[in-house]
Amino acid sequence: MNRPDDVPEIPPETAELEISIVAVAGDAAETRELIEAYSLQLKKLNKSFEFVFVLDGPNEEAAEVLEQGRADGAPIRWLSLRQSFGETLAITAGVEQARGKVIITSPSYLQIDPYEVHGLIEEIASGADLVCSWRHPRRDPWSNRLQSNFFNILLRWLVKMPFHDLNCNFRAMRRDVMREIPIYGDQFRFLPLMALRQGYRVAERRVRHLKERGRRGFFGFGVYLRRVLDILAVLFLTKFALKPLRFFGLIGSVFSVFGTSILAYVIYDKIKWDKPIGEKPVFILGVVLIVLGAQVIGFGLVGEIIIFTQARNLREYRIERIEE
């Protein structure tokens, strides 16, 4: 089939693409729907674009859809992962391969009205470096909304950053954002927080939520434990990454204060009532807490030494412009 005239063809070695759409290839029909819907909207914007799909493990049906789409003239590239690593890691891998000046990440199905691409591009054109979406109103069950709202409210309270829906992967960003911010594991979820901390302009935009796929209802204990650990990780990375002694010193001091208080009580009891210390197991607890506190503070000191020796390679600010 001949290539349609209205699909831009930009050879990577001769011109730079304007937009890259990055998504995980899921169900074959949904992948085809995703390509058609976004192609229609990006053609209206008169922007050069490409699709970068990630096959998160073996997915022959989706691969056939992508091959057919490319044969029909759609600007599609894709990469295959050896096994399934989850949507977050798959999207991160796709973003690293994107060539567009602006990268738009999308769920594997039309979770958000594709027309919202116009709004994301407008925010970028207005000066934003990264635009995250806020699904409002939500279309998923009340139990999912409850859990998501609690997660985002807790994160806003701890980190003091004004985002309402960090679970939504429908985002737009300049390519430089991903180049300068190190992302690993599941940290892509918290990219807006990391970008804001680095001094980038981060905007949040309400988008029309069409539908929600995936698990419904309440999750197992392990999922909630991972979410708590994620929150602790982002709290440390955004507030204490370059000041580890403040974080570990605070925790170690709490342990040491409790341990010292216990020992002071035991010694006071010994002096006043002449009670043998050996009969008080709480004495051992006090000693353990003091030793634990000293060790935790030691972790912070080691972290400070590492930060000091690597200070030349670290930068917590971003220069916007130099005028001479």
C-alpha positions in Angstrom: 0.0 0.0 0.0 1.3 3.5 -0.9 2.2 5.9 1.9 -0.5 8.5 2.5 0.6 12.0 1.6 -0.7 13.5 4.9 1.7 11.4 7.1 4.9 13.3 7.6 8.1 11.4 6.8 11.1 12.8 8.7 14.4 10.8 8.2 16.2 10.9 11.6 19.5 11.9 10.0 18.1 14.9 8.1 15.6 16.5 10.3 14.4 16.4 14.0 11.1 15.1 14.9 8.8 17.3 16.8 6.7 14.8 18.8 7.2 11.2 19.9 4.3 9.2 21.3 5.5 6.5 23.6 3.2 3.7 24.7 3.3 0.0 25.7 1.7 -2.2 23.1 -1.2 -4.1 24.7 -4.2 -5.7 23.1 -3.9 -5.7 19.3 -7.2 -3.9 18.7 -6.5 -1.3 21.3 -3.0 -0.7 19.9 -4.6 -0.2 16.4 -7.1 2.2 18.0 -4.3 4.1 19.7 -2.4 4.6 16.5 -5.4 5.8 14.5 -6.7 8.2 17.2 -3.3 9.9 17.9 -2.4 10.1 14.3 -5.7 11.9 13.6 -5.0 14.5 16.3 -1.3 15.1 15.5 -2.1 15.6 11.8 -4.5 18.4 12.9 -1.6 20.0 14.7 0.5 19.8 11.6 3.4 18.4 13.6 6.0 15.8 12.5 5.7 12.8 14.8 6.5 9.2 15.4 5.2 6.3 17.5 7.5 4.4 19.8 5.9 1.2 21.1 7.3 -1.1 23.7 6.5 -4.8 23.6 6.6 -5.7 27.3 7.5 -9.4 26.8 6.3 -11.6 23.9 3.2 -10.2 22.1 3.0 -11.5 18.6 -0.5 -10.0 17.9 0.6 -6.5 18.8 3.8 -6.9 16.8 1.7 -7.8 13.7 -0.5 -4.7 14.2 2.7 -2.5 14.5 4.2 -4.1 11.4 0.9 -3.6 9.4 0.7 0.0 10.6 4.2 0.7 9.4 3.5 -0.9 6.1 0.5 1.4 5.8 2.7 4.4 6.2 2.4 5.2 9.9 5.7 6.4 11.5 6.1 3.5 13.9 9.1 2.1 15.7 9.1 -0.5 18.5 11.4 -2.3 20.8 10.8 -5.7 22.4 11.8 -6.6 26.0 12.9 -10.1 26.8 10.3 -10.5 29.5 7.6 -8.5 31.1 9.0 -5.8 33.4 5.8 -3.8 34.0 4.3 -0.7 32.4 6.5 1.8 34.2 9.8 0.3 33.2 8.6 -0.4 29.7 7.6 3.3 29.2 11.0 4.4 30.6 12.7 2.2 28.0 10.6 3.6 25.3 11.3 7.2 26.3 15.0 6.6 26.1 14.6 5.6 22.5 12.3 8.5 21.5 13.7 11.1 19.0 11.1 13.8 19.2 11.8 17.2 20.8 8.6 16.7 22.8 7.8 13.2 24.2 4.2 12.2 25.0 3.7 9.1 27.1 0.4 7.2 26.9 -1.3 4.2 28.5 -1.6 1.1 26.3 -5.3 2.0 25.6 -7.3 5.1 25.1 -7.6 5.9 28.8 -7.7 9.6 28.0 -9.5 11.5 25.2 -6.9 11.7 22.4 -8.0 15.3 21.8 -6.2 16.2 25.1 -2.9 16.0 23.1 -3.7 19.5 21.9 -3.8 20.8 25.5 -0.5 19.1 26.4 1.3 20.6 23.4 -0.2 24.0 24.2 1.2 23.9 27.7 4.7 22.9 26.3 4.5 25.8 23.8 3.6 28.2 26.6 6.9 27.4 28.4 6.2 24.3 30.5 9.0 21.6 30.5 6.7 18.8 31.7 2.9 18.5 31.7 1.2 15.9 33.9 -2.4 15.0 33.6 -5.2 15.0 36.2 -8.0 12.7 35.3 -11.1 14.7 36.4 -13.7 13.5 36.8 -12.6 9.8 37.2 -14.4 7.0 35.5 -13.1 4.1 37.5 -14.8 2.4 40.6 -15.0 4.3 43.9 -12.6 1.9 45.6 -9.9 2.7 43.0 -10.6 6.4 43.3 -10.4 6.2 47.1 -7.0 4.5 47.1 -5.6 6.8 44.4 -6.8 10.0 46.2 -5.3 8.8 49.5 -2.0 8.1 47.8 -1.8 11.5 46.2 -3.0 13.4 49.2 -0.4 11.7 51.4 2.3 12.5 48.9 1.2 16.1 48.6 1.3 16.5 52.4 4.7 14.9 52.8 6.5 16.4 49.8 4.6 19.7 49.6 4.1 19.6 45.8 0.8 20.3 44.2 0.0 17.3 42.0 -3.3 15.4 42.1 -2.8 12.3 39.9 0.7 11.0 39.7 -0.7 7.6 38.8 -1.6 8.8 35.3 1.1 8.2 32.7 -0.5 10.5 30.1 2.2 13.2 30.1 4.2 15.5 27.8 7.8 16.6 28.4 10.7 18.1 26.6 13.4 15.5 25.8 15.9 17.4 27.9 13.9 16.5 31.0 14.6 12.8 30.6 18.2 13.4 29.7 19.0 15.3 32.8 16.9 13.5 35.5 18.1 10.0 36.4 15.1 7.7 36.5 15.3 4.0 37.7 13.0 1.3 38.8 9.4 2.6 39.3 10.6 6.2 39.7 9.0 7.3 36.4 5.8 7.6 38.3 7.4 10.4 40.4 9.1 12.2 37.4 7.0 15.4 37.9 8.3 15.7 41.5 11.9 15.1 40.5 11.6 17.6 37.6 10.1 20.3 39.9 12.9 19.7 42.4 15.5 20.2 39.6 14.0 23.6 38.7 12.0 22.7 35.6 8.6 24.2 34.9 6.0 21.6 35.6 2.3 22.1 34.8 -0.7 20.0 35.7 -3.7 19.9 33.3 -7.2 18.4 33.8 -8.0 15.8 31.1 -11.1 13.9 30.1 -11.0 10.4 31.5 -12.7 7.9 29.1 -12.3 4.6 30.7 -10.1 2.6 33.1 -8.7 -0.9 32.6 -6.8 -3.2 35.0 -7.5 -4.5 38.5 -10.5 -3.2 40.4 -11.1 -3.1 44.2 -8.6 -3.2 47.0 -5.2 -4.7 46.6 -3.1 -7.0 48.7 -0.9 -6.0 51.6 2.2 -6.3 49.5 1.0 -3.6 47.1 0.3 -1.1 49.8 3.7 -1.8 51.4 5.4 -1.1 48.1 3.4 2.2 47.8 4.6 3.2 51.3 8.2 2.4 50.4 7.8 4.4 47.1 6.6 7.4 49.1 9.5 7.1 51.5 11.9 6.9 48.6 10.6 10.0 46.8 10.5 11.8 50.2 14.2 11.0 50.6 15.1 11.8 47.0 13.3 15.2 46.9 14.3 16.4 50.4 17.4 14.6 51.6 19.3 13.2 48.6 22.1 15.8 49.0 21.7 16.1 52.8 21.6 12.5 54.1 22.9 13.4 57.6 19.7 15.4 58.2 17.6 12.4 57.4 19.6 9.7 59.2 20.6 12.0 61.9 17.0 12.7 62.8 16.1 9.0 63.0 19.3 8.1 64.9 18.7 11.0 67.3 15.2 9.7 68.1 16.6 6.2 68.9 19.4 7.6 71.0 17.0 9.9 73.0 14.7 7.0 73.8 17.7 4.8 74.7 19.2 7.4 76.9 15.9 8.1 78.7 15.6 4.4 79.5 19.1 4.2 80.8 18.6 7.3 82.9 15.5 5.8 84.4 17.3 2.5 85.3 20.3 4.3 86.8 17.9 6.6 88.8 16.1 3.5 90.1 19.5 2.0 91.1 20.7 5.0 92.9 17.4 5.8 94.8 16.1 2.3 95.5 19.3 0.3 95.1 17.6 -2.1 92.7 20.0 -4.3 90.7 20.3 -3.3 87.1 20.5 -7.0 86.0 16.9 -7.6 87.0 15.7 -5.0 84.4 15.6 -6.3 80.8 14.6 -2.7 79.8 18.3 -1.8 80.5 19.3 -4.0 77.5 16.7 -2.2 75.4 18.1 1.2 76.3 21.6 0.0 75.3 20.4 -1.4 72.0 18.6 1.8 71.1 21.7 3.9 71.8 23.9 1.7 69.7 21.2 1.6 66.9 21.0 5.4 67.0 24.8 5.7 66.7 24.8 3.4 63.7 22.0 5.2 61.9 23.8 8.5 62.4 26.9 6.8 61.0 25.1 6.0 57.8 24.3 9.7 57.5 28.0 10.6 58.0 29.0 8.1 55.3 26.4 9.5 53.0 27.8 13.1 53.6 31.3 11.9 52.8 30.1 10.4 49.5 28.2 13.6 48.6 31.3 15.6 49.4 33.6 13.6 47.3 31.1 13.6 44.3 30.1 17.3 44.7 31.7 18.3 41.4 29.5 15.9 39.5 26.2 16.9 41.3 24.0 19.8 40.4 20.8 20.7 42.2 20.0 23.7 40.0 19.2 24.4 36.4 20.4 27.5 34.5 17.7 28.9 32.3 19.6 31.7 30.6 23.0 33.5 30.7 23.1 37.1 29.6 26.4 38.9 28.8 
